[in-house]
Amino acid sequence: MGCSDEPNAGVEPDGPTSGTGLEGMSSGAQGTQGSTDGTGGDATNTGTDAMPPDDDDELEPLSNEDVRFYLQRVAPTVVGRSLSYDETAEIEERGEGAISDIVQSWVHEPGFAESIRYLVQTQLHASGSDGDIDFELPGNLAAEIARDGLPWSTLLTADYCVDALDNHVQCDTGAPYGAGVLATRAYLSSNRGRFNLGRAKVMLEVFACQAYPMAVSIQTPLDKTALIPMFRAETMDEQTVEEAQGGFGNGVGCYSCHSQFGAHAQLFVKYDLDGRFRSGATGLQNPSDELGRSYNGLYASHLQDPASASSESSQMFGEPVDGLREAAEILAYSRFFTKCTVKNLIAASFGLLAGTSEDIDPTLLSAIADAVTADDGDPTISAYVTATFTNSGVVRAAVAPLRAQDT
């Protein structure tokens, strides 16, 4: 049984939206053997022979029209503009050989950092300002990371925020730690919801491209007895909470998802609905409020024991953590984060679904993830962009619709 959204997932604002197109994008690239451990490796074995080798000598050459079509699709995502006159002339002169040089030139333009800002803002539904919340903080950090060539993992591990003047400042939650964009009021308020389900769900989908329930080899389930009665239920007979019987969450099938959901939601138990850190948060259900809400604008924990319910300690991908910062580091250095970054870039350029969708061949994602980490285990977003958009499998999958029109 899968998990679904609010009232199920608890996201109070509108959730992310995605377009479709080029469904089933596949690779001309060689796949890689996936890890099946719980440390952020591939959840499934893609196999090394699932796709033909990425041998340019065996691939049909691209026409100049193919190359122009491809780069016209990619340019807005990477550099925020259409092709220039000089780039069009270079394509006419060099054809497919122009792709690598043009893509590599884009990551050095000022528009690159702004495009990465926009990508992150769109993913996290955070931009502009509202009252005393600066929704530009996640985008500011993303733009700095792109502009200064910092590791892309910094998006989740930075212990600072970046203001409108590009100064490093203390983040705005009041928490005694930083966790990149996750520990900003922009992220926390935009994705708030009962039981902190929205914050956990968006974190997992945007940065790991995973959904609940996951394989237990990836995320160890919480013990059933540790959860409040509602989330222990696996059958109708076991569900004793009236609101759950009426449709909240998965009703009679809560445990399969929430035994994992609860571990990630617990990381946010100290943050109120506006994203402020409240050290005195108890995580206990307010009996006078709707299910999933605690006291003073905070959200309830999945956990039954009062001491556990008030603690930020939890686990991420089976690893124990003391709170959101440690969890964000495990996520940022995981194989999931690497593949998901590639997936997000492709999806943004070609109108595909990112997150947990299967629009993009996992073998292709694995191949690009291997390439981008071959020389640097903590790559920059420039390295991700270059590896992704110069990959021959991506190029040929993208131009396939154009070629189909000519047959």
Protein Blocks (a to p, Z undefined) as FASTA:
>chain_A
ZZdddfklopabdcddddeehehiacfbdcddddfbfnopafbdebjalpccddfklpcc
ddfklmmmmmmmmmmmmnopacdfklmmmmmmnmmmlmmmmmmmmmmpfklmmmmmmmmm
mmnopghjehjacfklmmmmmmmmmmnopafklmmmocbdcdfkopacddfkopabdehj
llcfklmmmmgcehhlmmmmmmmmmmnopacdddfklmccddfklpcfklmpcbfklpmb
fklmnogajljmmmmmmmmmmmmmmmmmmpcfkopacfkbgoiacfkbcehiaeehiacd
fbfblklmmpcbdceehiacfbjklmmmmmmmpmklmmmmmmmmmmmmnopaehjbfkbc
fklmmmmmmmmmmmocbdcfklmmmmmmmpfklmmmmmmmmmmmmZZ
